[in-house]
């Protein structure tokens, strides 16, 4: 078992609208983070994860996820599965918990037009 305390989480400001706390596990096959979004992320275009599958739980708030040219409303309690190479964006006021397998790395995350 491994416990990562919030005070040990690594904080990253991903954009002016988005902050992330990464809970770095010793196990490279899985990782988790909390994400706070106030607006649109990414601010333009879409995000894509080239390697990891992402399981996202909406902890609070509401907004939309943009995917394949459509916007789908999301709210507290909704769960979203994003497969590798799926293009998406978030828009709203949201607190998310995201589990990635394998562990999320910045080099596999891209913002594209």
Phi and psi in degrees as a GROMACS rama.xvg file:
@    title "Ramachandran Plot"
@    xaxis  label "Phi"
@    yaxis  label "Psi"
@TYPE xy
-137.773  135.24  UNK-2
-119.594  129.55  UNK-3
-112.41  113.901  UNK-4
-72.0324  148.693  UNK-5
-56.0525  -37.6672  UNK-6
-66.2938  -14.5697  UNK-7
-97.2959  -5.71765  UNK-8
-67.9785  148.763  UNK-9
-92.6866  121.399  UNK-10
-91.3133  133.483  UNK-11
-134.161  130.447  UNK-12
-90.8678  101.827  UNK-13
-72.5354  -29.551  UNK-14
-165.322  175.225  UNK-15
-60.9307  -21.4762  UNK-16
-101.849  -5.77654  UNK-17
-139.112  127.466  UNK-18
-122.652  148.555  UNK-19
-130.712  140.416  UNK-20
-117.284  114.534  UNK-21
-93.9618  128.365  UNK-22
-98.9789  98.2499  UNK-23
-81.3078  116.76  UNK-24
-95.9961  153.867  UNK-25
-69.1081  -29.2513  UNK-26
-78.0217  119.557  UNK-27
-80.65  -6.68522  UNK-28
-83.6478  -10.7406  UNK-29
-155.005  147.767  UNK-30
-153.843  163.798  UNK-31
-140.606  157.062  UNK-32
-154.213  153.819  UNK-33
-101.547  143.032  UNK-34
-132.518  129.914  UNK-35
-112.091  122.121  UNK-36
-119.872  127.738  UNK-37
-127.388  80.6571  UNK-38
128.88  -138.131  UNK-39
-112.117  136.908  UNK-40
-136.269  128.495  UNK-41
-68.0527  163.278  UNK-42
-61.6023  -30.9802  UNK-43
-139.005  149.023  UNK-44
76.7243  -148.864  UNK-45
-132.479  160.456  UNK-46
-102.881  155.73  UNK-47
-149.272  138.552  UNK-48
-108.606  120.047  UNK-49
-75.8456  -22.1171  UNK-50
-124.663  -47.3747  UNK-51
-83.5269  146.752  UNK-52
-86.5491  136.289  UNK-53
-118.84  127.958  UNK-54
-109.492  119.156  UNK-55
-116.101  127.842  UNK-56
-112.551  126.712  UNK-57
-79.6568  110.481  UNK-58
-78.3594  -37.4686  UNK-59
-161.227  164.231  UNK-60
86.9448  -169.97  UNK-61
-156.773  165.481  UNK-62
171.103  -149.311  UNK-63
-135.219  156.281  UNK-64
-114.018  128.176  UNK-65
-93.4643  131.373  UNK-66
-158.359  126.894  UNK-67
55.2926  40.4885  UNK-68
78.855  4.87168  UNK-69
-123.805  151.385  UNK-70
-107.509  129.576  UNK-71
-114.496  123.623  UNK-72
-62.8856  139.709  UNK-73
-133.39  152.443  UNK-74
-151.012  174.795  UNK-75
-48.4066  132.413  UNK-76
95.0907  -14.9043  UNK-77
-73.4354  149.024  UNK-78
-125.568  132.95  UNK-79
-125.288  135.188  UNK-80
-109.07  120.73  UNK-81
-111.739  121.921  UNK-82
-86.5649  158.84  UNK-83
-54.0148  141.132  UNK-84
72.6801  9.01026  UNK-85
-80.7505  133.753  UNK-86
-86.9055  138.555  UNK-87
-159.218  165.663  UNK-88
-148.02  158.258  UNK-89
-110.159  146.69  UNK-90
-148.076  122.736  UNK-91
147.84  -161.492  UNK-92
-118.287  101.08  UNK-93
-134.374  143.738  UNK-94
-115.523  124.414  UNK-95
-122.28  149.474  UNK-96
-115.677  124.976  UNK-97
-119.31  126.31  UNK-98
-104.989  128.908  UNK-99
-118.088  137.67  UNK-100
-136.816  122.251  UNK-101
-67.9742  177.164  UNK-102
-49.6238  136.629  UNK-103
-64.4595  136.151  UNK-104
-131.789  142.415  UNK-105
-60.5116  -31.5009  UNK-106
-68.5711  -18.4573  UNK-107
-95.3197  -4.14963  UNK-108
-101.024  129.899  UNK-109
-132.14  147.927  UNK-110
-107.987  126.291  UNK-111
-128.067  157.424  UNK-112
